[in-house]
Amino acid sequence: MDFILDNKWAFLILAEVIFWVSTLSFLIVRYWFNLKSLSIAFFVLFIVNDLWIATMGYFDYMRTGEFSAYQIIILIVIAYAFLYGKSDFQKLDIFIQRKVAKWRGLPEPKLRNIKTLYGTEHAKQERRNFYGHLFIFSAVQVLFFFMFGLSDVVSSIQLDTLFEDWFDQNETTLFYKNDTANNVTRIWALILAIDFFFSLSYTIFPKKEKQLTRSV
């Protein structure tokens, strides 16, 4: 991890490049070879990419003890992913569909109009997205449990010191008998918490449709 943190900016740029190249490759494979059942791969890639970026930011903070521009950029990247990532991916999806059809000499595909949601409908959609994220997180935790088992310290967890014991040190023995599983879990938990607050914000402050003003 020291080598990665010594070259953190290069790895951050590399992570974004890999993400977008993989996304474009996925869309081309999906429409060129008509393998639409692979759509779940994008969601998994989305989570893994954000998990990797957040991991670098977290360990850089633990190493330096300072909240720097590096962490700010990472927070912006993650916030963008949750706020605009889905809509931008839909636009990219439509663009690739049309390009592939043109390359293959096929008629332009009939694309369904993407309805922009507002108010309670938009809030429900954001909650459903969060529930999907939570389900995948929970499924991975079950997998970790059967693969590694719970660590001995789980039985002595104290709620008042849980956050400090889990996040305020470079290595943690919570919750499994495997360092990698523990680090993945605590970084992913942070991303899940961010996703929760973004999803909840649309319930408290519903997205409103912009009113067009008419000139007299």
Z-matrix of the N, CA and C atoms (Angstrom, degrees):
N
C 1 1.473
C 2 1.522 1 111.17
N 3 1.356 2 117.22 1 -28.87
C 4 1.463 3 120.26 2 -179.90
C 5 1.524 4 111.09 3 -60.93
N 6 1.336 5 116.71 4 -41.57
C 7 1.472 6 120.01 5 179.41
C 8 1.527 7 110.43 6 -61.93
N 9 1.330 8 116.73 7 -41.57
C 10 1.463 9 120.88 8 -179.94
C 11 1.522 10 110.88 9 -64.10
N 12 1.349 11 116.74 10 -43.17
C 13 1.466 12 120.16 11 -179.29
C 14 1.521 13 111.97 12 -71.18
N 15 1.328 14 117.19 13 -29.12
C 16 1.469 15 120.08 14 176.03
C 17 1.529 16 110.72 15 -67.56
N 18 1.312 17 116.20 16 -24.74
C 19 1.465 18 121.36 17 -179.98
C 20 1.540 19 109.51 18 -122.82
N 21 1.327 20 115.58 19 42.45
C 22 1.463 21 121.41 20 -170.57
C 23 1.527 22 113.24 21 -62.08
N 24 1.326 23 118.38 22 -38.05
C 25 1.458 24 119.94 23 -178.70
C 26 1.521 25 110.79 24 -67.30
N 27 1.326 26 116.44 25 -40.19
C 28 1.464 27 120.15 26 179.00
C 29 1.528 28 110.32 27 -64.27
N 30 1.337 29 116.96 28 -40.47
C 31 1.462 30 119.93 29 -179.57
C 32 1.525 31 111.59 30 -71.89
N 33 1.339 32 117.02 31 -31.21
C 34 1.465 33 119.58 32 176.47
C 35 1.525 34 110.41 33 -66.39
N 36 1.327 35 116.40 34 -45.10
C 37 1.468 36 120.34 35 177.53
C 38 1.524 37 110.34 36 -63.97
N 39 1.342 38 116.43 37 -42.28
C 40 1.460 39 120.66 38 179.18
C 41 1.526 40 111.55 39 -60.80
N 42 1.334 41 116.43 40 -39.92
C 43 1.468 42 120.36 41 179.84
C 44 1.523 43 111.08 42 -62.21
N 45 1.324 44 117.26 43 -41.30
C 46 1.454 45 120.42 44 179.09
C 47 1.521 46 111.83 45 -69.76
N 48 1.336 47 116.62 46 -38.95
C 49 1.467 48 120.41 47 178.38
C 50 1.522 49 110.31 48 -63.18
N 51 1.336 50 116.10 49 -46.56
C 52 1.465 51 120.43 50 178.94
C 53 1.524 52 110.63 51 -60.74
N 54 1.331 53 116.26 52 -40.13
C 55 1.470 54 119.93 53 -179.32
C 56 1.517 55 111.41 54 -61.30
N 57 1.330 56 117.46 55 -48.88
C 58 1.462 57 119.87 56 -176.53
C 59 1.522 58 111.96 57 -72.82
N 60 1.318 59 117.79 58 -37.76
C 61 1.468 60 119.96 59 176.53
C 62 1.528 61 110.34 60 -63.41
N 63 1.325 62 116.27 61 -42.46
C 64 1.465 63 120.56 62 178.69
C 65 1.525 64 111.01 63 -65.00
N 66 1.326 65 116.25 64 -38.44
C 67 1.465 66 120.29 65 179.52
C 68 1.523 67 111.10 66 -64.18
N 69 1.331 68 116.19 67 -46.47
C 70 1.465 69 119.93 68 178.84
C 71 1.530 70 110.88 69 -63.54
N 72 1.339 71 116.25 70 -41.89
C 73 1.465 72 120.30 71 178.94
C 74 1.520 73 110.60 72 -62.14
N 75 1.332 74 115.73 73 -41.95
C 76 1.461 75 120.47 74 179.54
C 77 1.528 76 111.48 75 -60.99
N 78 1.343 77 116.21 76 -45.11
C 79 1.458 78 119.74 77 -178.19
C 80 1.526 79 111.39 78 -66.03
N 81 1.333 80 116.82 79 -39.48
C 82 1.466 81 119.89 80 178.79
C 83 1.525 82 110.35 81 -65.13
N 84 1.340 83 116.37 82 -44.07
C 85 1.468 84 119.71 83 177.72
C 86 1.525 85 110.38 84 -62.91
N 87 1.317 86 115.85 85 -38.86
C 88 1.476 87 120.15 86 -177.90
C 89 1.517 88 111.54 87 -62.99
N 90 1.347 89 116.82 88 -42.62
C 91 1.450 90 119.41 89 -174.88
C 92 1.528 91 113.07 90 -96.31
N 93 1.325 92 117.52 91 -29.88
C 94 1.466 93 119.46 92 178.90
C 95 1.525 94 110.36 93 -72.22
N 96 1.350 95 115.32 94 -44.14
C 97 1.464 96 120.17 95 -179.66
C 98 1.532 97 112.54 96 -99.66
N 99 1.334 98 115.99 97 2.07
C 100 1.467 99 122.30 98 176.56
C 101 1.525 100 112.33 99 58.33
N 102 1.341 101 116.59 100 39.14
C 103 1.467 102 121.69 101 179.36
C 104 1.527 103 109.05 102 -100.16
N 105 1.324 104 115.65 103 66.20
C 106 1.457 105 120.42 104 -174.37
C 107 1.517 106 113.25 105 -71.02
N 108 1.329 107 116.41 106 -17.33
C 109 1.468 108 119.05 107 178.91
C 110 1.522 109 111.74 108 -68.58
N 111 1.332 110 117.07 109 -10.41
C 112 1.461 111 120.55 110 179.90
C 113 1.528 112 112.15 111 -82.25
N 114 1.321 113 117.93 112 7.05
C 115 1.467 114 120.06 113 -176.10
C 116 1.529 115 112.46 114 -58.51
N 117 1.342 116 117.03 115 -29.15
C 118 1.459 117 119.88 116 179.65
C 119 1.516 118 111.07 117 -63.32
N 120 1.336 119 116.55 118 -24.05
C 121 1.465 120 120.41 119 -178.30
C 122 1.520 121 111.03 120 -63.11
N 123 1.338 122 116.91 121 -35.98
C 124 1.460 123 118.73 122 179.59
C 125 1.521 124 111.24 123 -64.51
N 126 1.338 125 116.67 124 -42.85
C 127 1.461 126 119.50 125 -179.17
C 128 1.527 127 110.86 126 -62.90
N 129 1.340 128 116.71 127 -41.59
C 130 1.460 129 120.56 128 177.76
C 131 1.523 130 110.16 129 -63.38
N 132 1.337 131 116.63 130 -43.18
C 133 1.460 132 120.93 131 178.87
C 134 1.517 133 111.15 132 -62.56
N 135 1.325 134 115.95 133 -39.86
C 136 1.460 135 121.62 134 178.00
C 137 1.531 136 111.08 135 -57.97
N 138 1.335 137 116.51 136 -46.55
C 139 1.458 138 121.49 137 -179.83
C 140 1.520 139 111.10 138 -66.76
N 141 1.341 140 116.73 139 -46.34
C 142 1.464 141 121.06 140 -178.32
C 143 1.522 142 110.92 141 -62.23
N 144 1.329 143 117.09 142 -41.44
C 145 1.456 144 120.37 143 -179.35
C 146 1.527 145 111.46 144 -63.78
N 147 1.344 146 116.71 145 -47.05
C 148 1.461 147 119.86 146 178.54
C 149 1.528 148 111.46 147 -65.38
N 150 1.325 149 115.77 148 -34.96
C 151 1.461 150 120.32 149 178.20
C 152 1.527 151 110.70 150 -63.84
N 153 1.310 152 116.63 151 -43.12
C 154 1.467 153 121.29 152 179.71
C 155 1.532 154 111.09 153 -65.19
N 156 1.333 155 116.65 154 -45.12
C 157 1.466 156 120.45 155 -179.82
C 158 1.530 157 110.56 156 -63.75
N 159 1.338 158 116.48 157 -44.50
C 160 1.463 159 119.92 158 179.09
C 161 1.518 160 111.47 159 -63.87
N 162 1.331 161 116.83 160 -35.60
C 163 1.463 162 120.53 161 178.27
C 164 1.523 163 111.22 162 -62.24
N 165 1.321 164 117.00 163 -43.54
C 166 1.461 165 120.15 164 178.38
C 167 1.524 166 111.06 165 -62.70
N 168 1.338 167 116.09 166 -42.94
C 169 1.457 168 119.21 167 179.60
C 170 1.514 169 112.34 168 -64.00
N 171 1.328 170 116.11 169 -41.63
C 172 1.468 171 120.33 170 -178.40
C 173 1.528 172 111.13 171 -65.23
N 174 1.325 173 116.99 172 -48.31
C 175 1.458 174 119.53 173 -177.43
C 176 1.525 175 111.89 174 -70.49
N 177 1.335 176 117.14 175 -28.61
C 178 1.464 177 118.84 176 174.19
C 179 1.522 178 110.51 177 -66.43
N 180 1.347 179 116.46 178 -39.30
C 181 1.467 180 119.54 179 176.75
C 182 1.527 181 111.00 180 -65.35
N 183 1.335 182 117.30 181 -42.35
C 184 1.459 183 121.04 182 178.92
C 185 1.524 184 111.11 183 -63.74
N 186 1.310 185 116.32 184 -31.05
C 187 1.471 186 120.67 185 -178.37
C 188 1.516 187 111.59 186 -76.53
N 189 1.348 188 116.93 187 -43.01
C 190 1.462 189 120.63 188 -175.13
C 191 1.521 190 113.00 189 -94.17
N 192 1.338 191 116.80 190 -25.80
C 193 1.459 192 120.57 191 -176.37
C 194 1.512 193 113.12 192 72.90
N 195 1.338 194 116.74 193 14.18
C 196 1.462 195 120.95 194 -178.02
C 197 1.522 196 110.09 195 -129.69
N 198 1.336 197 114.75 196 144.84
C 199 1.456 198 121.06 197 175.33
C 200 1.520 199 107.37 198 -91.71
N 201 1.332 200 116.18 199 106.30
C 202 1.459 201 121.69 200 -171.07
C 203 1.526 202 111.57 201 -111.04
N 204 1.340 203 114.40 202 -177.40
C 205 1.462 204 120.15 203 177.78
C 206 1.520 205 111.42 204 -60.63
N 207 1.315 206 116.85 205 -28.56
C 208 1.464 207 121.07 206 179.68
C 209 1.523 208 110.73 207 -61.86
N 210 1.324 209 117.27 208 -47.51
C 211 1.458 210 120.40 209 178.76
C 212 1.535 211 111.59 210 -66.63
N 213 1.336 212 116.81 211 -35.50
C 214 1.465 213 120.55 212 179.06
C 215 1.525 214 110.41 213 -62.43
N 216 1.340 215 116.64 214 -44.25
C 217 1.460 216 120.77 215 179.27
C 218 1.526 217 110.69 216 -62.95
N 219 1.321 218 116.11 217 -40.83
C 220 1.466 219 120.12 218 179.20
C 221 1.528 220 110.43 219 -63.83
N 222 1.323 221 117.74 220 -41.94
C 223 1.465 222 120.64 221 177.14
C 224 1.528 223 111.47 222 -62.40
N 225 1.336 224 116.71 223 -37.49
C 226 1.464 225 121.00 224 177.41
C 227 1.518 226 110.38 225 -65.08
N 228 1.338 227 116.58 226 -42.61
C 229 1.468 228 121.25 227 179.07
C 230 1.530 229 110.54 228 -60.36
N 231 1.333 230 116.09 229 -45.97
C 232 1.460 231 120.36 230 -178.76
C 233 1.534 232 110.33 231 -67.73
N 234 1.341 233 116.73 232 -41.58
C 235 1.464 234 119.89 233 178.98
C 236 1.528 235 110.67 234 -62.20
N 237 1.330 236 116.73 235 -41.39
C 238 1.475 237 120.26 236 177.31
C 239 1.522 238 110.86 237 -60.48
N 240 1.333 239 115.94 238 -43.08
C 241 1.465 240 120.41 239 -178.12
C 242 1.520 241 111.01 240 -58.81
N 243 1.330 242 116.74 241 -41.46
C 244 1.461 243 120.08 242 -177.45
C 245 1.528 244 112.31 243 -80.01
N 246 1.336 245 117.31 244 -33.02
C 247 1.458 246 119.78 245 -175.73
C 248 1.525 247 112.66 246 -84.99
N 249 1.334 248 117.55 247 -42.79
C 250 1.459 249 120.59 248 -172.14
C 251 1.526 250 114.04 249 -124.11
N 252 1.330 251 117.16 250 -6.21
C 253 1.456 252 120.32 251 -174.56
C 254 1.519 253 113.33 252 -58.49
N 255 1.338 254 116.84 253 -44.65
C 256 1.456 255 120.23 254 -176.18
C 257 1.525 256 111.73 255 -65.58
N 258 1.338 257 117.24 256 -48.17
C 259 1.463 258 119.92 257 -177.89
C 260 1.519 259 111.21 258 -65.05
N 261 1.337 260 117.38 259 -38.79
C 262 1.461 261 120.29 260 178.82
C 263 1.525 262 111.00 261 -67.94
N 264 1.336 263 116.87 262 -35.15
C 265 1.458 264 119.49 263 177.26
C 266 1.525 265 110.66 264 -66.27
N 267 1.331 266 117.79 265 -38.17
C 268 1.456 267 120.82 266 177.73
C 269 1.526 268 110.93 267 -62.13
N 270 1.340 269 116.79 268 -40.01
C 271 1.464 270 120.04 269 177.82
C 272 1.525 271 110.61 270 -65.32
N 273 1.337 272 116.18 271 -41.24
C 274 1.459 273 120.63 272 178.25
C 275 1.523 274 110.68 273 -65.55
N 276 1.333 275 116.56 274 -37.80
C 277 1.461 276 122.18 275 178.53
C 278 1.532 277 110.49 276 -59.52
N 279 1.330 278 116.70 277 -46.20
C 280 1.468 279 121.42 278 179.14
C 281 1.523 280 110.62 279 -63.91
N 282 1.327 281 116.78 280 -41.79
C 283 1.459 282 121.32 281 -179.19
C 284 1.528 283 110.76 282 -61.57
N 285 1.343 284 116.84 283 -44.67
C 286 1.462 285 121.16 284 -178.67
C 287 1.528 286 110.54 285 -67.65
N 288 1.341 287 117.12 286 -40.07
C 289 1.470 288 119.96 287 177.64
C 290 1.523 289 110.74 288 -55.99
N 291 1.322 290 116.62 289 -45.93
C 292 1.462 291 120.60 290 -178.55
C 293 1.527 292 111.54 291 -67.94
N 294 1.324 293 116.81 292 -39.96
C 295 1.462 294 120.69 293 -179.82
C 296 1.524 295 111.23 294 -65.17
N 297 1.329 296 116.92 295 -45.53
C 298 1.466 297 121.00 296 -179.38
C 299 1.526 298 110.14 297 -63.20
N 300 1.325 299 116.52 298 -42.31
C 301 1.466 300 119.77 299 178.29
C 302 1.530 301 110.77 300 -60.96
N 303 1.324 302 116.96 301 -39.12
C 304 1.462 303 121.65 302 179.00
C 305 1.523 304 110.62 303 -67.73
N 306 1.351 305 117.37 304 -43.65
C 307 1.464 306 121.38 305 179.78
C 308 1.527 307 111.48 306 -61.87
N 309 1.336 308 116.32 307 -36.68
C 310 1.457 309 120.97 308 -176.82
C 311 1.534 310 112.49 309 -89.11
N 312 1.327 311 116.48 310 0.13
C 313 1.452 312 120.15 311 179.02
C 314 1.507 313 113.61 312 70.89
N 315 1.316 314 117.43 313 28.60
C 316 1.456 315 122.31 314 -179.75
C 317 1.525 316 110.21 315 -98.11
N 318 1.323 317 117.15 316 159.64
C 319 1.475 318 119.21 317 175.62
C 320 1.525 319 110.24 318 -61.42
N 321 1.310 320 114.99 319 152.30
C 322 1.466 321 118.43 320 179.22
C 323 1.526 322 108.81 321 -61.92
N 324 1.356 323 116.69 322 129.64
C 325 1.471 324 119.73 323 -175.69
C 326 1.524 325 111.90 324 -64.70
N 327 1.323 326 114.48 325 146.44
C 328 1.463 327 119.73 326 175.43
C 329 1.516 328 108.06 327 -83.58
N 330 1.285 329 116.23 328 107.37
C 331 1.456 330 121.81 329 -175.12
C 332 1.518 331 109.80 330 -99.32
N 333 1.309 332 113.84 331 135.37
C 334 1.466 333 118.06 332 178.23
C 335 1.529 334 109.28 333 -72.73
N 336 1.296 335 115.03 334 143.91
C 337 1.460 336 119.51 335 177.10
C 338 1.528 337 110.56 336 -67.97
N 339 1.308 338 115.64 337 132.50
C 340 1.458 339 120.31 338 179.00
C 341 1.522 340 108.68 339 -86.05
N 342 1.303 341 115.02 340 111.72
C 343 1.452 342 120.01 341 -177.52
C 344 1.523 343 109.96 342 -78.15
N 345 1.315 344 115.06 343 127.35
C 346 1.460 345 120.16 344 176.76
C 347 1.526 346 108.88 345 -81.13
N 348 1.323 347 115.74 346 124.28
C 349 1.462 348 120.50 347 -177.14
C 350 1.523 349 110.84 348 -92.72
N 351 1.317 350 115.00 349 147.39
C 352 1.464 351 120.99 350 178.11
C 353 1.525 352 108.87 351 -136.74
N 354 1.313 353 115.64 352 167.00
C 355 1.455 354 121.80 353 173.65
C 356 1.510 355 114.13 354 57.43
N 357 1.332 356 115.71 355 -134.63
C 358 1.466 357 120.99 356 -175.28
C 359 1.525 358 112.09 357 -66.84
N 360 1.350 359 118.18 358 -33.36
C 361 1.464 360 120.54 359 179.04
C 362 1.525 361 110.42 360 -63.92
N 363 1.324 362 115.87 361 -43.69
C 364 1.467 363 119.93 362 178.74
C 365 1.528 364 110.71 363 -65.98
N 366 1.329 365 116.98 364 -40.44
C 367 1.467 366 120.67 365 178.93
C 368 1.530 367 110.82 366 -63.09
N 369 1.337 368 117.36 367 -40.36
C 370 1.460 369 121.09 368 178.07
C 371 1.529 370 110.85 369 -63.38
N 372 1.337 371 116.05 370 -41.53
C 373 1.463 372 119.86 371 179.64
C 374 1.517 373 111.08 372 -63.89
N 375 1.325 374 117.01 373 -41.10
C 376 1.464 375 120.64 374 178.69
C 377 1.526 376 110.45 375 -65.16
N 378 1.324 377 117.16 376 -38.46
C 379 1.468 378 120.05 377 177.71
C 380 1.523 379 111.12 378 -66.21
N 381 1.327 380 116.48 379 -39.60
C 382 1.468 381 119.80 380 177.83
C 383 1.521 382 110.72 381 -63.07
N 384 1.323 383 116.67 382 -39.87
C 385 1.470 384 120.14 383 176.98
C 386 1.530 385 110.65 384 -61.66
N 387 1.334 386 115.69 385 -41.31
C 388 1.462 387 119.41 386 178.90
C 389 1.518 388 110.83 387 -65.89
N 390 1.332 389 117.26 388 -41.24
C 391 1.462 390 119.95 389 179.56
C 392 1.528 391 110.77 390 -61.36
N 393 1.334 392 116.80 391 -36.95
C 394 1.460 393 120.25 392 176.25
C 395 1.510 394 111.73 393 -64.38
N 396 1.341 395 115.70 394 -42.66
C 397 1.464 396 121.21 395 176.93
C 398 1.528 397 110.42 396 -61.78
N 399 1.336 398 116.16 397 -44.64
C 400 1.466 399 121.21 398 -179.85
C 401 1.530 400 111.05 399 -63.46
N 402 1.330 401 117.05 400 -38.49
C 403 1.464 402 120.46 401 179.10
C 404 1.518 403 111.47 402 -62.69
N 405 1.340 404 116.71 403 -45.01
C 406 1.466 405 120.03 404 179.45
C 407 1.522 406 110.56 405 -64.59
N 408 1.334 407 116.77 406 -42.62
C 409 1.466 408 120.66 407 177.44
C 410 1.526 409 110.57 408 -58.89
N 411 1.327 410 116.93 409 -45.46
C 412 1.461 411 121.12 410 -178.72
C 413 1.522 412 111.14 411 -65.89
N 414 1.331 413 116.83 412 -39.22
C 415 1.466 414 120.60 413 179.74
C 416 1.524 415 110.88 414 -63.55
N 417 1.330 416 116.21 415 -39.33
C 418 1.469 417 119.85 416 178.45
C 419 1.527 418 110.60 417 -67.36
N 420 1.341 419 117.29 418 -36.22
C 421 1.466 420 120.20 419 177.88
C 422 1.531 421 110.99 420 -64.73
N 423 1.322 422 116.89 421 -39.24
C 424 1.467 423 120.40 422 176.11
C 425 1.524 424 109.88 423 -62.94
N 426 1.337 425 116.08 424 -40.92
C 427 1.466 426 120.62 425 177.93
C 428 1.525 427 110.90 426 -62.59
N 429 1.332 428 116.79 427 -44.69
C 430 1.470 429 120.66 428 177.56
C 431 1.530 430 111.16 429 -60.18
N 432 1.327 431 115.99 430 -39.98
C 433 1.467 432 120.63 431 -178.94
C 434 1.531 433 111.01 432 -60.33
N 435 1.326 434 116.27 433 -45.72
C 436 1.462 435 119.42 434 -178.18
C 437 1.533 436 112.00 435 -75.58
N 438 1.337 437 116.41 436 -27.78
C 439 1.465 438 119.44 437 -179.41
C 440 1.524 439 112.29 438 -78.41
N 441 1.339 440 117.21 439 -41.89
C 442 1.463 441 120.62 440 -170.54
C 443 1.524 442 114.14 441 -117.65
N 444 1.315 443 117.75 442 -25.87
C 445 1.450 444 120.82 443 -175.84
C 446 1.513 445 111.68 444 79.66
N 447 1.333 446 116.49 445 159.94
C 448 1.458 447 121.38 446 179.96
C 449 1.523 448 110.49 447 -76.39
N 450 1.338 449 115.81 448 146.51
C 451 1.458 450 120.22 449 177.80
C 452 1.525 451 110.44 450 -74.85
N 453 1.312 452 116.25 451 164.16
C 454 1.465 453 121.17 452 -176.53
C 455 1.526 454 112.50 453 -67.67
N 456 1.341 455 116.97 454 -25.57
C 457 1.467 456 120.06 455 -174.89
C 458 1.524 457 112.56 456 -77.36
N 459 1.344 458 117.36 457 -11.61
C 460 1.464 459 120.03 458 -178.55
C 461 1.522 460 111.03 459 -59.86
N 462 1.323 461 116.83 460 -37.05
C 463 1.461 462 120.82 461 -177.70
C 464 1.527 463 112.75 462 -68.37
N 465 1.341 464 117.68 463 -16.60
C 466 1.467 465 120.75 464 -178.08
C 467 1.530 466 112.41 465 -112.65
N 468 1.328 467 117.03 466 21.02
C 469 1.470 468 121.03 467 -179.82
C 470 1.524 469 110.11 468 -65.38
N 471 1.326 470 115.49 469 135.34
C 472 1.462 471 122.07 470 174.25
C 473 1.527 472 108.23 471 -115.05
N 474 1.329 473 116.26 472 126.02
C 475 1.459 474 120.85 473 -174.17
C 476 1.520 475 112.39 474 -60.67
N 477 1.347 476 117.20 475 -33.60
C 478 1.462 477 119.46 476 -176.74
C 479 1.524 478 112.71 477 -71.78
N 480 1.322 479 118.03 478 -19.24
C 481 1.472 480 120.97 479 179.07
C 482 1.521 481 112.19 480 -117.69
N 483 1.332 482 117.52 481 8.74
C 484 1.459 483 120.53 482 -176.02
C 485 1.518 484 111.82 483 -60.86
N 486 1.334 485 117.28 484 -48.04
C 487 1.460 486 120.55 485 -177.61
C 488 1.522 487 110.83 486 -60.36
N 489 1.333 488 116.78 487 -44.38
C 490 1.466 489 120.78 488 -179.89
C 491 1.525 490 111.04 489 -64.97
N 492 1.339 491 116.49 490 -44.17
C 493 1.462 492 120.05 491 -179.04
C 494 1.526 493 111.96 492 -65.58
N 495 1.330 494 116.43 493 -30.13
C 496 1.457 495 120.16 494 -174.14
C 497 1.520 496 112.98 495 -88.86
N 498 1.340 497 117.21 496 -37.54
C 499 1.460 498 119.69 497 -171.76
C 500 1.530 499 114.88 498 -113.06
N 501 1.301 500 118.49 499 -18.07
C 502 1.461 501 120.22 500 -169.04
C 503 1.532 502 113.03 501 -95.63
N 504 1.315 503 117.31 502 28.24
C 505 1.451 504 120.89 503 177.53
C 506 1.523 505 109.53 504 -151.26
N 507 1.332 506 115.73 505 155.83
C 508 1.463 507 120.20 506 -176.64
C 509 1.521 508 112.44 507 -63.67
N 510 1.316 509 117.38 508 -42.90
C 511 1.455 510 121.98 509 179.15
C 512 1.525 511 109.48 510 -122.14
N 513 1.306 512 116.37 511 143.09
C 514 1.452 513 120.94 512 -179.45
C 515 1.520 514 110.14 513 -131.61
N 516 1.316 515 115.80 514 149.12
C 517 1.468 516 120.69 515 177.72
C 518 1.521 517 111.62 516 -98.92
N 519 1.337 518 116.46 517 8.02
C 520 1.466 519 121.74 518 176.52
C 521 1.527 520 108.20 519 -96.88
N 522 1.273 521 119.28 520 131.34
C 523 1.457 522 129.60 521 6.27
C 524 1.525 523 110.97 522 -119.89
N 525 1.322 524 116.26 523 -2.84
C 526 1.456 525 120.07 524 -171.48
C 527 1.527 526 111.12 525 -120.15
N 528 1.319 527 115.23 526 168.07
C 529 1.460 528 121.56 527 178.73
C 530 1.529 529 110.34 528 -87.86
N 531 1.310 530 115.07 529 47.43
C 532 1.453 531 121.52 530 179.79
C 533 1.520 532 109.27 531 -158.35
N 534 1.324 533 117.16 532 122.84
C 535 1.469 534 121.46 533 -175.36
C 536 1.528 535 111.81 534 -63.76
N 537 1.335 536 116.73 535 -42.23
C 538 1.462 537 119.54 536 -178.45
C 539 1.524 538 111.06 537 -63.19
N 540 1.335 539 116.64 538 -44.59
C 541 1.461 540 120.53 539 178.82
C 542 1.522 541 111.05 540 -61.39
N 543 1.330 542 117.12 541 -38.88
C 544 1.466 543 120.99 542 179.51
C 545 1.521 544 111.37 543 -65.80
N 546 1.332 545 116.89 544 -44.00
C 547 1.462 546 119.94 545 -179.07
C 548 1.525 547 111.54 546 -68.25
N 549 1.339 548 116.47 547 -41.03
C 550 1.460 549 120.04 548 177.19
C 551 1.527 550 110.37 549 -61.24
N 552 1.323 551 116.70 550 -42.75
C 553 1.464 552 121.07 551 -177.23
C 554 1.516 553 111.97 552 -63.90
N 555 1.332 554 117.61 553 -46.32
C 556 1.467 555 118.21 554 -175.31
C 557 1.526 556 112.22 555 -71.89
N 558 1.357 557 118.10 556 -33.98
C 559 1.460 558 119.08 557 176.58
C 560 1.519 559 110.20 558 -71.17
N 561 1.321 560 116.18 559 -41.94
C 562 1.463 561 119.94 560 178.76
C 563 1.525 562 110.69 561 -63.63
N 564 1.335 563 116.86 562 -34.98
C 565 1.465 564 120.39 563 178.55
C 566 1.530 565 110.69 564 -62.85
N 567 1.327 566 117.42 565 -36.50
C 568 1.462 567 120.78 566 176.77
C 569 1.527 568 111.02 567 -64.44
N 570 1.332 569 115.93 568 -44.26
C 571 1.462 570 119.99 569 178.25
C 572 1.529 571 110.47 570 -62.96
N 573 1.333 572 116.08 571 -41.22
C 574 1.461 573 120.77 572 178.50
C 575 1.525 574 110.74 573 -62.03
N 576 1.328 575 116.70 574 -39.54
C 577 1.469 576 120.83 575 178.83
C 578 1.523 577 110.73 576 -64.92
N 579 1.342 578 116.59 577 -41.27
C 580 1.464 579 120.42 578 177.64
C 581 1.522 580 110.00 579 -62.89
N 582 1.329 581 116.12 580 -44.12
C 583 1.460 582 120.96 581 178.15
C 584 1.527 583 110.84 582 -60.30
N 585 1.330 584 116.80 583 -40.68
C 586 1.459 585 121.05 584 179.72
C 587 1.527 586 111.38 585 -61.10
N 588 1.332 587 116.39 586 -46.60
C 589 1.465 588 119.47 587 -177.57
C 590 1.531 589 111.66 588 -68.09
N 591 1.348 590 116.53 589 -36.58
C 592 1.467 591 118.63 590 175.92
C 593 1.529 592 110.36 591 -64.34
N 594 1.332 593 116.92 592 -44.22
C 595 1.462 594 120.95 593 179.91
C 596 1.526 595 111.06 594 -64.01
N 597 1.333 596 116.17 595 -42.88
C 598 1.458 597 120.62 596 179.64
C 599 1.523 598 111.99 597 -65.21
N 600 1.319 599 116.76 598 -32.47
C 601 1.469 600 120.28 599 -177.25
C 602 1.529 601 111.32 600 -61.76
N 603 1.339 602 116.65 601 -32.25
C 604 1.459 603 119.20 602 179.94
C 605 1.532 604 111.83 603 -75.11
N 606 1.330 605 116.61 604 -21.65
C 607 1.461 606 120.19 605 174.57
C 608 1.527 607 110.22 606 -76.27
N 609 1.336 608 115.84 607 -40.35
C 610 1.468 609 120.76 608 -179.31
C 611 1.533 610 111.02 609 -77.63
N 612 1.320 611 114.77 610 -41.50
C 613 1.470 612 120.30 611 179.94
C 614 1.533 613 108.28 612 -122.22
N 615 1.330 614 117.93 613 83.64
C 616 1.472 615 121.40 614 -175.41
C 617 1.530 616 112.22 615 -57.86
N 618 1.326 617 114.59 616 146.05
C 619 1.457 618 120.74 617 177.02
C 620 1.523 619 109.07 618 -71.16
N 621 1.332 620 117.19 619 125.12
C 622 1.456 621 121.15 620 -176.47
C 623 1.519 622 110.57 621 -103.18
N 624 1.327 623 114.19 622 143.59
C 625 1.468 624 119.68 623 177.28
C 626 1.516 625 109.80 624 -73.11
N 627 1.326 626 115.21 625 134.81
C 628 1.460 627 119.42 626 -179.46
C 629 1.514 628 109.88 627 -70.09
N 630 1.301 629 115.05 628 131.51
C 631 1.469 630 120.96 629 179.17
C 632 1.525 631 109.16 630 -88.33
N 633 1.325 632 115.15 631 126.04
C 634 1.465 633 119.73 632 178.44
C 635 1.525 634 109.53 633 -80.94
N 636 1.304 635 116.49 634 129.72
C 637 1.467 636 120.97 635 177.98
C 638 1.514 637 109.58 636 -90.07
N 639 1.295 638 115.92 637 138.03
C 640 1.459 639 121.40 638 180.00
C 641 1.517 640 109.30 639 -105.36
N 642 1.298 641 113.69 640 130.69
C 643 1.462 642 118.14 641 178.40
C 644 1.518 643 109.65 642 -81.25
N 645 1.316 644 117.26 643 141.80
C 646 1.449 645 122.38 644 -179.17
C 647 1.521 646 109.67 645 -85.29
